[in-house]
Amino acid sequence: MHRFIQRSLLFLALLWSCAAVARTDLSQQAWVFEDPDGKLQIADMLALKQAGKFVRQKPVPGYSVAAYWLYVVIDSPQSTTYWLDTASRTAQEVDAYVVDAKGRVQHMETGARFPFAHRPLATDSFVFPVAVASHSPVTVFIRMRATGYQPIAMHLSLWQPDEFREHQLSMWLQWGGYLGMACTLGMLNLMLWIYLRDANHLRYLLALFSVAFAATSGGGGYGAAFRLGWPDYPVIEQMSWGFSIILSLIFPPWFVARLVNFGQHAPKIWLAMQWIIGFTTALVCCYMFGTLVPSALSAAWLHRLYLLSAVTFGPVFPLMLIACVFAVRKRERAALFVIVAYIPLVLAALYTDWAAMSGNLMSMAGVVWTSAFEILVMTVALADKVYQERSQKMAAQEALVGALRQSEAELEQKVLQRTLELKQEQNRAKELLYNILPVELVNELETTGRAAPTRHESATVLFTDFSGFTAAAATMPADRMIAELNDIFAAFDDIADECGVEKIKTIGDAYMAAAGLPKPCADHAQRCVRASLRMLHYIEQRNQTSVFKWHLRVGIHSGPVVAGVVGKRKFAFDIWGDTVNIASRMESSGEAGRINVSAYTSDLAREHYTCEYRGKVSAKGKGDIDMYFVVGERA
């Protein structure tokens, strides 16, 4: 950015230096007389000249409604025609009186209150042709008066016609380049606004138009607007100053305020600027009304309005630059562009006003090219602002996408964690279900959602019971009894698992198990006998060290059963059939420390176990049944 600023300033300096052309400066040779009432005529001036009332000084009328007269003497060694440039573009009344050696007077009248065609020469400033005979000097009287307008710029210069044409062509080319650049940027931002609907481009377009209009026609003719726009309507030219002031007061500060965000960075300064803009706009509107209706306000009152408007207008742009300084301190990039853009323009405008009031020659090139520099830099500022906003938007989008991705990852992690927790809960539930139901039934429930009852034609049922349990329970503490039963039944569970026997349930001190279901097997009788022997062995070993002595009876019977799952809330696997009842009778008809089996079970287990026939034993509800005691395994 610093390199851009250096190159831009160098470019402006080169353009300014190219604006200087050859001319003869007559400002130091002028004799000046002030006519406060503006009623004196050329005859009065001739008499006052003879009386020595004119003062030799640089003409500096300043802000005044008085008429100013000045005269210069022009001589030439050969007959020629000079063009006398007054350097004024705004005075309402400009008269030239050319007095030759014989006292003849040629009068030429012009001014901003006349149409452009009324000028002696088609030039932006008021220029008069002066014919000079060889060695015959002429005296030229110039009368100027501003009735309710800007200060009169009176800087007499004598030109050769060709030199002035070249000078004016150079100025026109500069104006043309400036207006072409302004129009190009204006069209570009108009299309951007239409396409993007970004209010920044519309605000810049209005600010650009107001600055270009002020530089082209502000002050009643700082450019070619009168000649090209409304040459036959001087009243519009007289009002153009007011239009340019109003536009320059509203749109450029508005654009800069929104671009730099004065409301956040310098709210008090921005509020003061708005009050000043509103008050100045009201004054300028009154001034424009007085210009449109000359009978409404006198020239003196128009001048007072002009001066008051100029005083109130003055602080607006300095305040804007001060607000930008505050914004720069708060790291607002756009404010730096505004400072760089407006400082040259403000300095050029101050120099132009100083030149007008001090009688020095005003250079329009300064206003033109500092204005061009301003609109170029503000274009860069707007582009940078759009780029920064786009970058911030993209960064915000990337941050949002990153946050969404992080949230998605966190959500996936939570879902995974919750899935694992659910899986663990399912596994725990499944393990719990395995402890309640056989594995085959659990798998069937998972697959089909139900466990169908099944008839098993050949299975073996095992019952155990403790003799003397009722008497022992009456004398044993409840907690100790529960602990004893828990230890014993837990050991029985392990034995059943090891022997391939399915535990069915416990009923009080009774333990019920079966083999051959739910998955059928051929050795179901041998499994139950093997498990019974190990249970008896466990009790015998426990009784050797335990205070409480337990006496276990075991009964086994084989035959058909029906197995299934019952219950609505608490599932239970159970078996039914006469085989279950007979197995229970085998247990109740047995003896402590012995395994009592039916003839059918004895027959099935005969290959691996030796059984001793007891004879027919009466069983409750079943009559006499052949019963056997298991002696042990066969050798």
C-alpha positions in Angstrom: 0.0 0.0 0.0 2.8 2.4 0.8 4.4 1.9 -2.6 1.0 2.6 -4.2 0.7 5.9 -2.3 4.3 7.0 -3.2 3.7 6.3 -6.9 0.3 8.1 -6.9 1.9 11.3 -5.3 4.7 11.2 -7.8 2.2 11.0 -10.6 0.3 14.0 -9.3 3.5 16.0 -9.0 4.4 15.3 -12.6 0.9 16.3 -13.8 1.0 19.5 -11.8 4.4 20.5 -13.2 3.0 19.9 -16.8 0.3 22.5 -16.2 2.7 25.5 -16.2 2.9 27.3 -19.5 4.3 30.6 -20.8 2.4 33.8 -20.0 3.0 37.4 -19.0 2.0 38.2 -15.5 0.4 41.7 -15.1 -0.8 41.4 -11.6 2.2 43.4 -10.3 1.6 46.2 -12.8 -2.1 46.7 -12.0 -3.6 49.8 -10.4 -6.6 49.2 -8.3 -9.6 51.2 -7.1 -12.5 50.0 -5.0 -16.1 51.2 -5.8 -18.1 50.2 -2.8 -21.5 51.1 -4.3 -20.6 49.7 -7.8 -22.1 52.7 -9.6 -19.1 54.5 -11.1 -18.6 54.5 -14.8 -15.6 54.5 -17.1 -15.6 58.3 -17.3 -15.4 58.5 -13.5 -12.4 56.1 -13.7 -10.6 58.2 -16.2 -11.0 61.2 -14.0 -9.9 59.3 -10.9 -6.9 58.0 -12.8 -5.9 61.5 -13.7 -6.4 62.5 -10.1 -4.1 59.6 -9.0 -6.7 57.8 -6.9 -5.7 54.4 -8.1 -3.3 52.4 -5.9 -0.6 50.1 -7.4 -1.1 46.8 -5.6 -2.0 43.2 -6.2 -5.8 43.1 -6.6 -7.3 41.2 -3.6 -11.0 41.9 -3.5 -11.8 39.0 -1.1 -15.4 38.5 0.1 -17.1 41.7 -1.0 -20.0 43.0 -3.0 -18.1 46.1 -4.0 -17.0 46.6 -7.6 -13.2 46.6 -8.2 -11.6 48.6 -11.0 -8.0 48.1 -12.1 -6.1 49.2 -15.2 -2.9 48.2 -16.9 -1.0 49.7 -19.7 -0.1 47.4 -22.6 2.6 48.3 -25.2 4.1 46.4 -28.1 6.9 47.0 -30.5 4.7 45.8 -33.3 1.0 45.7 -34.0 -0.6 42.6 -32.5 -3.6 41.3 -30.6 -3.2 39.9 -27.1 -5.6 38.0 -25.0 -6.1 39.4 -21.5 -7.1 36.7 -19.0 -8.7 37.9 -15.8 -8.4 34.4 -14.2 -12.0 34.8 -12.9 -14.6 32.2 -13.6 -17.3 33.3 -11.1 -17.8 37.1 -11.1 -21.3 38.1 -12.2 -20.2 41.4 -13.7 -17.0 41.7 -15.7 -16.4 44.7 -18.0 -13.3 45.6 -20.1 -12.7 49.1 -21.4 -9.8 49.5 -23.9 -8.6 53.1 -24.2 -6.3 53.9 -27.0 -3.8 56.8 -27.4 -6.5 59.0 -28.9 -8.9 58.5 -26.0 -11.3 56.2 -27.8 -13.0 53.6 -25.6 -13.9 50.1 -26.6 -16.3 48.4 -24.2 -16.7 44.6 -23.8 -19.2 43.2 -21.3 -19.5 39.7 -19.9 -19.9 37.8 -16.6 -21.4 34.7 -15.0 -24.9 36.3 -15.2 -24.8 36.2 -19.0 -25.0 33.1 -21.3 -21.7 31.6 -22.3 -22.1 32.9 -25.9 -22.0 36.4 -24.6 -18.3 36.1 -23.7 -15.9 37.9 -26.1 -13.9 34.6 -26.4 -15.2 31.1 -25.8 -13.0 30.4 -22.8 -13.7 29.0 -19.3 -12.4 32.2 -17.6 -13.2 35.7 -18.7 -10.7 36.6 -21.4 -10.7 39.8 -23.6 -9.0 40.4 -26.9 -6.8 43.6 -26.8 -5.5 45.0 -30.1 -2.2 47.0 -29.7 -0.7 49.1 -32.5 3.1 49.3 -32.9 4.5 51.6 -30.2 1.0 52.9 -29.4 0.2 51.8 -25.8 -3.3 51.2 -24.7 -4.9 51.4 -21.3 -7.2 48.5 -20.3 -9.7 49.1 -17.4 -11.2 46.0 -15.9 -14.3 46.2 -13.7 -15.3 43.1 -11.6 -18.1 42.6 -9.2 -19.4 39.5 -7.4 -23.0 39.9 -6.2 -23.5 37.2 -3.6 -21.0 34.8 -4.8 -17.4 33.5 -4.2 -14.5 35.9 -3.8 -13.3 37.5 -7.0 -10.2 35.9 -8.5 -8.3 38.9 -10.1 -5.0 37.8 -11.6 -4.3 39.5 -14.9 -2.2 37.6 -17.5 -1.4 38.5 -21.0 -1.3 35.7 -23.6 -0.5 35.2 -27.2 -3.7 33.7 -28.7 -2.0 30.5 -29.8 -0.4 30.1 -26.4 -3.7 30.5 -24.6 -5.4 28.1 -27.0 -2.7 25.5 -26.2 -3.1 26.2 -22.5 -6.9 25.9 -22.7 -6.6 22.7 -24.8 -4.3 21.2 -22.1 -6.9 22.1 -19.4 -9.7 20.6 -21.5 -7.7 17.4 -22.0 -7.1 17.2 -18.3 -10.8 17.7 -17.6 -11.7 15.1 -20.3 -9.3 12.6 -18.8 -10.7 13.3 -15.3 -14.3 13.0 -16.4 -13.6 9.9 -18.5 -12.0 8.2 -15.5 -14.9 9.3 -13.2 -17.5 8.0 -15.7 -15.6 4.7 -16.1 -15.4 4.1 -12.4 -19.0 5.2 -12.0 -20.3 2.8 -14.7 -18.2 0.0 -13.1 -19.7 0.5 -9.7 -23.2 0.9 -11.1 -22.9 -2.5 -12.8 -21.4 -4.0 -9.6 -24.3 -2.6 -7.6 -26.8 -4.0 -10.1 -25.1 -7.4 -10.1 -24.1 -7.7 -6.4 -26.7 -5.5 -4.8 -24.0 -4.3 -2.4 -25.0 -0.9 -1.0 -21.3 0.0 -0.7 -21.1 0.3 -4.5 -24.2 2.5 -4.7 -22.9 4.8 -1.9 -19.5 5.1 -3.7 -21.3 5.8 -7.0 -23.2 8.7 -5.4 -20.1 10.0 -3.7 -18.1 9.8 -7.0 -20.8 11.7 -8.8 -20.9 14.4 -6.1 -17.1 14.9 -6.1 -16.9 14.9 -9.9 -19.8 17.4 -10.1 -18.2 19.7 -7.5 -14.8 19.6 -9.2 -16.4 20.2 -12.6 -19.0 22.9 -11.8 -18.6 23.7 -8.1 -17.9 27.3 -7.4 -19.7 28.4 -10.6 -17.3 27.0 -13.1 -14.3 25.1 -11.9 -14.4 23.2 -15.1 -16.3 22.8 -18.3 -19.8 22.2 -17.0 -21.2 25.7 -17.9 -19.8 25.5 -21.4 -20.8 21.9 -22.1 -23.9 21.5 -19.9 -26.0 24.6 -19.8 -24.4 27.4 -21.7 -27.7 29.3 -22.3 -28.8 29.1 -18.6 -26.5 31.2 -16.4 -29.0 30.8 -13.5 -28.1 27.1 -13.4 -24.5 28.0 -13.3 -25.1 30.4 -10.5 -26.9 27.7 -8.5 -24.4 25.0 -9.3 -22.3 26.0 -6.4 -25.2 25.2 -4.0 -25.9 21.9 -5.7 -22.2 20.9 -5.5 -22.0 21.9 -1.8 -25.1 19.9 -0.9 -24.0 16.8 -2.8 -20.5 17.0 -1.4 -21.9 17.4 2.1 -24.1 14.4 2.0 -22.7 11.6 -0.2 -18.9 11.5 0.4 -19.2 11.7 4.2 -22.0 9.2 4.2 -19.9 6.8 2.1 -16.9 7.3 4.2 -18.9 7.0 7.5 -20.3 3.6 6.4 -17.0 2.4 4.9 -15.0 3.3 8.1 -17.9 2.7 10.5 -17.9 6.0 12.2 -20.8 5.0 14.4 -18.5 2.5 16.2 -15.1 4.2 16.0 -16.0 7.9 16.4 -19.8 8.2 17.3 -19.5 11.7 18.8 -17.6 13.2 15.8 -20.1 11.5 13.4 -23.0 13.0 15.3 -21.4 16.5 15.1 -20.8 16.1 11.4 -24.4 15.2 10.8 -25.6 18.3 12.7 -23.1 20.5 10.7 -24.2 18.9 7.4 -27.9 19.5 8.2 -27.3 23.1 9.2 -25.1 23.9 6.2 -27.5 22.2 3.8 -30.3 24.5 5.1 -28.2 27.6 4.6 -27.2 26.6 1.1 -30.8 25.9 0.2 -31.7 29.5 1.4 -28.8 30.8 -0.7 -30.0 28.9 -3.8 -33.5 30.3 -3.3 -32.0 33.8 -3.2 -30.0 33.1 -6.4 -33.1 31.8 -8.2 -35.2 34.7 -7.1 -32.8 37.8 -7.0 -35.5 40.1 -5.7 -35.9 37.9 -2.5 -32.4 38.7 -1.1 -30.0 41.5 -1.7 -26.4 40.9 -2.8 -25.2 41.7 0.7 -27.5 39.0 2.2 -26.4 36.5 -0.4 -22.8 37.2 0.6 -23.6 36.7 4.2 -25.3 33.4 3.5 -22.3 32.4 1.4 -19.8 33.3 4.1 -21.8 31.5 6.8 -22.2 28.5 4.6 -18.4 28.5 3.9 -17.7 28.7 7.7 -20.0 25.8 8.6 -18.9 23.8 5.6 -15.2 24.1 6.5 -15.1 21.7 9.6 -16.9 18.8 7.8 -13.9 17.2 6.0 -11.3 18.0 8.8 -13.7 16.3 11.2 -14.0 13.4 8.8 -10.2 13.0 8.7 -10.0 13.2 12.5 -12.6 10.5 12.8 -10.5 8.4 10.4 -7.5 8.9 12.7 -9.5 7.5 15.6 -10.5 4.6 13.4 -6.9 4.0 12.3 -6.0 3.7 16.0 -8.6 1.0 16.3 -7.0 -0.9 13.3 -9.6 0.0 10.7 -7.8 -0.4 7.4 -10.3 1.6 5.3 -9.7 4.8 7.4 -6.0 4.9 6.2 -7.2 4.9 2.6 -9.6 7.8 3.3 -6.8 9.8 5.0 -4.5 9.3 2.0 -7.2 10.1 -0.5 -8.6 13.3 1.1 -5.5 15.1 2.4 -4.3 16.1 -1.1 -7.8 17.2 -2.1 -8.3 19.3 1.0 -4.9 20.9 0.6 -5.6 21.7 -3.0 -8.9 23.3 -2.1 -7.3 25.3 0.7 -4.6 26.5 -1.7 -7.2 27.5 -4.3 -9.1 29.5 -1.8 -5.9 31.1 -0.6 -4.9 32.0 -4.1 -8.3 33.5 -4.8 -8.2 35.7 -1.7 -4.5 36.7 -2.1 -4.6 37.6 -5.8 -2.4 34.7 -6.9 -3.1 32.7 -10.0 -5.3 29.7 -9.3 -4.4 26.4 -10.9 -7.3 24.2 -11.7 -4.9 21.3 -12.3 -4.5 20.9 -8.6 -8.2 20.5 -8.0 -8.6 18.2 -11.0 -5.8 15.7 -10.2 -6.2 15.7 -6.5 -9.8 14.9 -7.1 -8.8 12.2 -9.5 -6.4 10.8 -6.9 -9.1 10.8 -4.3 -11.6 8.8 -6.4 -8.9 6.4 -7.4 -7.8 5.8 -3.8 -11.4 5.5 -2.7 -11.9 2.9 -5.4 -9.0 0.9 -4.0 -10.4 1.5 -0.5 -13.8 0.1 -1.5 -12.2 -2.9 -3.2 -10.1 -3.5 -0.1 -13.1 -3.3 2.1 -15.0 -5.8 -0.1 -12.0 -8.0 -0.1 -11.7 -7.8 3.7 -15.4 -8.5 4.2 -15.2 -11.4 1.8 -12.1 -12.7 3.6 -13.9 -12.4 6.9 -16.9 -14.0 5.5 -14.9 -16.9 4.1 -13.0 -17.2 7.4 -16.3 -17.2 9.3 -17.6 -19.9 6.9 -14.4 -21.9 7.3 -14.7 -21.5 11.1 -18.4 -22.6 10.9 -17.5 -25.5 8.7 -14.7 -26.4 11.1 -17.0 -26.1 14.0 -19.6 -28.2 12.2 -16.9 -30.8 11.5 -15.8 -30.8 15.0 -19.4 -31.1 16.2 -19.9 -33.9 13.8 -16.8 -35.6 15.0 -17.8 -35.1 18.6 -21.3 -36.4 17.7 -19.9 -39.4 16.0 -17.7 -40.0 19.0 -20.7 -39.7 21.3 -22.7 -42.0 19.0 -19.8 -44.5 19.0 -19.5 -44.2 22.7 -23.2 -44.6 23.2 -23.2 -47.5 20.8 -20.5 -49.2 22.8 -22.4 -48.5 26.0 -25.5 -50.0 24.4 -23.5 -52.9 23.2 -22.1 -53.4 26.6 -25.6 -53.1 28.1 -26.9 -55.6 25.5 -24.0 -58.0 26.4 -24.8 -57.6 30.1 -28.4 -58.2 29.4 -27.5 -61.2 27.2 -25.3 -62.6 29.9 -28.0 -62.1 32.4 -30.4 -63.8 30.0 -27.9 -66.6 29.6 -28.0 -67.0 33.4 -31.8 -67.3 33.3 -32.4 -69.2 30.0 -30.4 -71.8 28.0 -28.2 -70.4 25.3 -30.3 -72.0 22.5 -33.4 -70.3 23.8 -31.6 -66.9 24.1 -30.5 -67.2 20.5 -34.0 -68.2 19.4 -35.4 -65.1 21.2 -32.9 -62.8 19.5 -33.7 -64.3 16.1 -37.5 -64.7 16.2 -38.5 -62.7 19.3 -40.1 -65.8 20.9 -39.2 -69.2 22.3 -41.6 -71.9 21.2 -42.3 -74.8 23.7 -40.6 -78.1 22.7 -41.4 -81.7 23.5 -38.3 -83.8 24.2 -39.0 -87.6 23.9 -35.9 -88.6 25.9 -34.4 -86.5 28.7 -33.3 -87.0 32.2 -34.4 -84.9 35.2 -32.4 -84.5 38.4 -33.7 -83.4 41.8 -31.7 -82.8 45.0 -32.9 -82.0 48.4 -31.5 -81.8 52.0 -32.8 -84.1 54.6 -33.5 -82.4 57.9 -33.5 -78.9 56.3 -36.7 -77.7 58.1 -35.2 -78.4 61.5 -31.8 -76.9 60.5 -33.5 -73.7 59.1 -35.4 -73.2 62.4 -32.1 -73.0 64.4 -29.8 -71.4 61.8 -29.7 -67.6 61.4 -31.4 -66.4 58.3 -28.3 -64.7 56.8 -26.2 -67.7 57.5 -28.7 -70.1 56.0 -28.9 -68.0 52.8 -25.1 -67.8 52.6 -24.8 -71.6 53.0 -27.4 -72.3 50.3 -25.8 -69.7 48.0 -22.4 -71.4 48.3 -23.8 -74.9 47.8 -26.1 -74.0 44.8 -23.3 -71.9 43.2 -21.1 -75.0 43.4 -23.9 -77.1 41.9 -24.2 -74.6 39.0 -20.6 -75.0 38.2 -20.9 -78.8 38.4 -24.0 -78.7 36.1 -22.1 -76.6 33.5 -19.1 -78.8 33.6 -21.2 -81.9 33.2 -23.4 -80.6 30.4 -26.5 -80.4 32.5 -29.1 -77.5 32.3 -30.1 -76.0 35.6 -33.9 -75.5 35.6 -34.5 -73.8 39.0 -34.2 -74.0 42.8 -37.3 -74.4 45.0 -36.4 -73.8 48.6 -33.6 -76.2 49.4 -34.4 -78.3 46.3 -32.2 -78.0 43.2 -33.7 -79.1 39.8 -31.7 -79.8 36.7 -32.1 -81.7 33.4 -30.0 -83.1 30.6 -31.0 -83.8 27.0 -32.8 -80.4 26.6 -33.2 -77.9 25.1 -30.5 -79.5 22.9 -31.1 -83.2 22.6 -28.2 -85.6 23.4 -27.8 -89.4 23.7 -26.0 -89.5 27.0 -28.4 -87.4 29.1 -28.7 -90.1 31.7 -24.9 -90.4 32.2 -24.6 -86.6 32.5 -27.1 -86.4 35.3 -25.6 -89.4 37.2 -22.1 -87.9 36.8 -23.3 -84.5 38.0 -25.1 -86.2 41.0 -21.9 -88.0 42.0 -19.9 -84.8 42.0 -22.6 -83.0 44.0 -22.5 -85.7 46.7 -18.7 -85.6 46.7 -18.8 -81.8 47.1 -21.2 -82.0 50.1 -19.0 -84.7 51.7 -15.9 -82.5 51.4 -17.7 -79.4 52.6 -19.1 -81.3 55.7 -15.5 -82.1 56.7 -14.7 -78.4 57.4 -18.1 -76.8 57.8 -19.9 -76.3 61.1 -23.3 -77.1 59.6 -23.5 -80.6 58.2 -25.7 -81.1 55.1 -27.2 -84.4 54.0 -28.1 -84.5 50.4 -30.7 -86.8 48.7 -30.6 -87.1 44.9 -33.4 -88.5 42.6 -33.1 -89.1 38.9 -35.6 -90.2 36.3 -35.6 -90.3 32.5 -38.4 -89.9 30.0 -40.3 -87.4 27.8 -40.8 -83.8 28.9 -42.1 -80.5 27.6 -39.8 -77.5 27.9 -40.5 -73.9 27.4 -40.3 -70.3 28.6 -43.0 -68.8 30.8 -43.6 -65.4 32.3 -44.4 -61.9 31.1 -41.9 -59.7 32.9 -39.6 -62.2 34.5 -38.8 -65.0 32.1 -38.4 -68.5 33.5 -37.3 -71.7 31.7 -39.2 -74.7 33.0 -40.1 -78.3 32.1 -43.4 -80.2 32.6 -44.5 -83.8 32.4 -44.8 -87.0 34.3 -41.1 -87.5 34.1 -40.6 -84.5 36.3 -43.0 -85.8 38.9 -41.4 -89.3 39.0 -37.9 -87.7 39.3 -39.3 -85.7 42.4 -40.6 -89.0 43.8 -37.2 -90.6 43.2 -35.6 -87.9 45.4 -38.2 -88.0 48.2 -38.0 -91.8 48.2 -34.2 -91.9 48.4 -31.7 -91.8 51.2 -29.3 -89.1 52.4 -25.9 -89.4 50.7 -27.4 -91.8 48.0 -28.5 -91.3 44.4 -31.9 -92.9 43.8 -32.7 -93.6 40.1 -35.5 -95.2 38.2 -35.2 -98.4 36.3 -35.3 -96.5 33.0 -32.4 -94.2 34.1 -30.5 -97.2 35.4 -30.9 -98.9 32.1 -29.6 -95.9 30.2 -26.6 -95.3 32.5 -25.8 -99.1 32.9 -22.9 -99.0 30.4 -20.9 -96.4 32.5 -22.3 -96.7 36.0 -23.1 -99.6 38.4 -26.6 -99.5 39.9 -27.9 -101.6 42.9 -31.5 -102.7 42.7 -33.6 -101.7 45.7 -36.8 -103.4 44.7 -40.2 -101.9 44.3 -40.6 -98.9 46.4 -44.0 -97.1 46.9 -44.0 -93.6 45.6 -46.7 -91.1 46.5 -49.3 -91.0 43.8 -47.3 -93.3 41.6 -47.6 -96.7 43.3 -44.8 -99.1 43.5 -41.8 -98.2 41.3 -38.6 -100.1 40.6 -35.7 -98.1 42.1 -31.9 -98.3 42.1 -29.1 -96.7 44.0 -26.1 -95.7 42.0 -23.0 -97.4 43.4 -20.4 -95.7 41.2 -18.6 -95.8 37.9 -17.8 -99.0 36.2 -14.2 -100.1 36.3 
